[in-house]
Amino acid sequence: MPGGTTVRAAVCRGVGEPQSIEHLVLAAPGPGEVRVRIDACAVCHSDLMYTDGGWATDFPLVMGHEAAGCILETGPAVADVAVGDQVVVSLVRSCGECPACRRGHHVTCSGEFALDRHSPLTDGTGSPVAQGLNTGAFAEQVVVHRSQVVPHPADVPSTSASLLACGVLTGAGAVHNTAQVQAGDVVVVVGCGGVGIGAIQGARLAGAEQIVAVDPLPDKRESALLLGASHAVDPVSGDVAAVLREATGGRLADHLFITTAAPSALDNAVELLAPMGALVLVGMPPDGIAFEVDPTMLAAANQRILGSKMGTVRLADDIPRLIDHYRAGDFELDALVTTTHSLEDIDLAFEEVRRGEVLRTVILPNGHASPDHATPGNDREADA
């Protein structure tokens, strides 16, 4: 293909199939698009939802949407970023002109993009390969819309910056944008993976009085306590409501964040809410999951149920804000990277996520895996 670049990518060709490392042709960026070398791409549960069949999709496709790298080429009509810029690469694509974008609701953009109609990826037979979640970043390079990239300072490692493309950003955004947690609020976070840890740190930054973390895995509860939770409880063996009431002197949650896709997390969740409280649905279960709520009780207590797609983020505002907190030492990213893997080991990385062994595991498409990472609570120098 004229103007195309050959790249290595992890291609998924069917539900449950191992991903194959293939050489694909990546088209040159068109108007309003950029080509980015991918230095790091974290594995998100959303990637697994597609490859494991939880959400319907078309195959073949390249997953990966939580990425960071360096701009290699800009297409026509791109003037505000340049070749050589270090950038976070996200799935959020916004036109800036539709009714949602004009209201600042970029995550529900209804604009039309050339990349929606034609993937920039083709395989050796010339057949198109889809970009999973608008990005396809389990690859050496991507072509994405300009709105999907946000520059970051060079002193922020790509492995850490990548977490600000989806998981950690989503959790922190749900607190700051969707729920608008205030100082003195009581917060419960159910699920302490990357999204949950982002929510816990966001609640700490907001000045929440008590933050109760709920997760069945001891390592994740420990990480939650190190990164801002005041209490942690195992939902299997513990009584979440009792721990919450004891921690707060009898109060229930002003904000309850469900950051896991596990359907069981929704069971009786409303019972943990205080009057005027909000149930914030951040994690997205498999297709077809439903739960019941008594509308009379919800109305009588003046409670709310809020959906939070990608933390209702505005990339150009929220990513720099969190980077400022990170650089000031107020927001942890480095220690959330539990493991890194080469592109060839992507199926191993997916298995780590399925087993719940990691906060985040990161694929390095153009580099080599680093075997050791610091644990949460160490200082930044030790993490480097």
N, C-alpha and C positions, 0 to 999 in steps of 0.2 A: 504494500500500500504506500503510495507516494506520501512523504512527510511523516511516515510512521516510525516508531521505535520498537525494537524487539526487547521484551522484558520477560523475566521469569516471574511466575505467579502460581499460587496454590489454587487449583481449579477443583470445584466440587461439581460432580456430574450426576448426583442423585442422592436421595435421602439415605443416610447410613453408610454411604460409600467413602472409602478413604480418599483424601484429597491428593491430587496428583500435581507434581511440580512440572509445569509446562512452559514452553516458550510461546508467548502471545505477541501480537502486534498491537501497539498502543498508538492510536491516531494522534496527530498533532493537535494542540489546543485551538479551538475555534474562538469566535468573538466572546469575550467575557469569561474565558476559561484559562486555567493555568496547568502546567505540567510540573509535578512535584516528585522528587526522589524521596522515597519512604525510608526513613531511618529507624522508625519504631512503630509498631502497631499492636496495641493490646487486644487480647481476646475478651470479648464481651459475651454475656449470656444470649444476647440477641443473635449473635453469629450461630450459636448452637441451636437456637430455636428454628432457624431455617435449615441447617444441615441435618438436624435430627428429626425434622418433620413436624415440629410443633406449630409452625406457621407455614402456610402455603407459599410456594414460590416457583418460578420457572428455573430450570437447569439447562445448560451449565452456567455457573456463576462463580465469581471470585468474591469471597466475603472479606471482612475487615473494614472497620469504619472509625476506629479510635486511634488516630495516627498523628505522627509529627514527622517533618522532614524539611527539605530545602527546595525552593522554587528553582526549576531548571529552565523554564520557558514560559512566556506569557503570550496569550493570543491577542488579537486586535481588541481595542476598547478596554484594555486593562492598564490603568495608569497609577493606581495607588499601592501596588506591590511590585516588587522587582526581582529579577534573577538574583539569586544569592540570599534572599530573605529566608530566615528560619521560621517555619510556620506550624501551627496546629492545624490538622486537617479533620474536619467533622462531617457528619452526614447531613447536617442542617443546611439546606439550600434555600435561599430566599431571593425573590426578585426585586424587593424593595418598592413595588408598585401596586400590588394587589391590595384589596381591603384589609386582609390580615396583616400584611407587612406594614401598611401605613399606620396601623394601630400598634405596631411593635410586636405583633404576635408572629414572629418569624417561623416558629416551629409548625405553624399551620398554613404556611404559604401555599397559595393556589396558582401561582404563576406557572407558565410553560417554559421548559428548557429544552434545548437541542439534545442535551444528554439524556433526557427522559425518553426521547423518541429513538435515539440510536446510541447504543453503547460504544465507547471508544475502543473496546477490546474485540479482537477477532482471533480465532485459533489458526492452526496450521492449514486447515481446509478452507479458511476464509469465512467460517461460520461465526456469528456473533457470540460473545461470552458476556453475560450480564455483569454489571457492577452491583454487587450486593450492597443494599442500603446506601445507594448513591455514591459509593466510594471505591470499593474493590481494592482495599489497601493491603491485603496479604499478597503484595507484589512489590517488585523493585521500584516501580513508578506508577503514578496515577495521573489522569487528567480529570479535573473537577472544576466546578464553577467557582469564580472568584469569591462568591459569598461564603464558600465553605472553608476558607483559610483565614487564619488570624496570625499575624506575625508575633513572635515571642523573642525575648532577649536571648542572646547567645549563651548566657550563663545558666540557662535552664536546660538540663539534659533532655534530649529527645525522648528517652524512655519515660521521664517524668512528665514532660509536656504532653505526651500522647494521652495521658489519663484525663486531660482537660478537654478532650474531644467528645467524650460521651459519659462514661460511668461516674467518675468523681464529680464532673461538671453537672450531671443530671441530679445527683443527690444534693449537692450544695445549692443548685438552682431551685430545686423543689422547696427548700427551706426559705431561700431569699426571695424568690419571685412568685412561686405558686401560693405558698402558705403565708408568706410574710411574717415569719416568727419574730416575736418581740422579746426584749429583755424581761425576764421574770416568768416566761412561759414554761409550761411542762411539756416535754417532748418525749414520745416513744418512737423508736426506730426498730421495725421488724425486718431482720435480714442485715447482716453485717459484712457483706462483700464490698466490692468497690463502690457501688452506689450508696449502700448504707453508711459506709465510713465517710463518704462525701457529705451525707446528710448530717451525721453526727458532728463533723467538723464545722459544717455550716451553722448548726444549732449552737455550738459553742461560741462561734464568732458573733452570733446574734444575741448572746447573753442569756440563753435559756437557763432557768433556775435549776431544773433537773432534767437529765437526759438518760432515759432507760433504754438500753440496747437489748434486743431479743434475738438470740440465735442458738441453734442446737450444738454448734461446734465450739469447743473450748478455746481453740486458738483464735477464732474470730471474736469471741467475747473478750478475750484478753486484749486483742488489738483495739477493740472498741473502747475499753477502759483507758488504755494508754493514749488514745487520740481524742478524748473528750467526754465519753460517757461517764455519768456519775454512778450508774448501777448497770449490771448486766445479769440476764436471767436466761436459763435454758427453758424453752417453752415445753419441752417434753417432760422434764422432771420437776419444773418449778411452776409456781402460781404467779403469772405475770401481774394480774390485778392486785394480788397481795403485796408483791414487791413494790409496785407503783404506789399503792396507798401508804405503805410504810415509809417510802422515800419522801413522800410529799406531805405527810401528815393528814392523809385522807383525800387529797385531791386526785382527780383523774386527769387524763391527758388533754391539753389544749390542742395538740397536734399529734396525730398518729400517722407515721409514714410507713407504708408497706413498700419496701424496696426490693423484695424478692418476688420471683415469678411463681413460687410454690402456692398452689391454690389453698392449702390449709391455712396460710397466713391470714386469709380473709375470714376464717371462722370466728364468729363472735367478736370481731374487731371493734364494732361500734360500741360494745359494752365497756370498752376502756376509755371512751370519750367523755369528757366533762360537758356540761351544758355550754353551748356556744362553740364546742370543739369541732375540729375538722379532721376527717379521714382523708388522707392524701394518697392516692393510688399512683405509685411510681413504677414498680415492677409490673411487667406485662406477661401474664400467664399464657399458656397455649390457647389457640383458637377454641372458642366454644365454652369457656369456663364462665360460670355465673355464680352469684351469691345473693342471699336474701336479706332484705332490710325491712324492718317494720316502719312504714312511712309515718304512722301516727306518732310513734316514739321519737323519730327523727325530727319531725316538725315541732313536737312539744318541747324538745330540748334545744330547739333552734340550732341544730347541728348541720354540718355540711359534708358532702362527699365531693372531693376535687380530683379530677384527672390531672396528671402532670407529665405530659409528653416532653422528654428531654429537659425536665426542670423548667419549662417555659422560658428557655434561655434566649438571650440575644448575644450571639457569639462575640461581637465586637465590644460589648460592654462587660459581659460576665467573665470571659477568659482573662482579659487584662486585670480585672479586679482581683481574681483569685491568684494570678501571678504575683501581684503586689503583696498579697498576704503570704504567699510562699516565700518570696524573697525577704520578707520581714521576719520569717521564722514562725508565722502564725498559722500556717496551713501546710500540712505534710503531704508530700507527693512521693519523694524518693523511696521511703520505706514501704510504700504500698506495692512496689514492684517486687513480688516474691521470687519469680524466676524469669529468665529470658531464654529464648530458643531461636535457632536458625529456622529459615523457611522450611527446610527439609524435615524438621521435627514438629511441624504444626499439628499433626494428629496427636502427638504426645502432649502438647500444650492444651489441646481441647480436652483430653482426658483429665488433666489436672483440674480444669475448670469444672467438668462434670462431677468430679469427686469432691469438689468443695475444698481443695487443698490450698488454694491460693487466694489472696486478695486481688491481685492482678498478675497475669503472666503476659509477657510481651514478646512478640515476634520481631526479629531484626532481619528484614529481607535483604539488606545490603551489608550485613556484618556477621559477627559471631556471637554465640551465646556467652553470657557472663554467669559463671556458676554460683556466685555468692552475692547476696544482697543483705543489707542491714535489716534489723527488725524494728518495728515501730517503737519510738521512744528514744532512739539514738540520735545524736546531734547530726547536723547536716554534713559536717566534715567526715564523720565516720561513714555516712551513706555514700559519699562520692567514690 
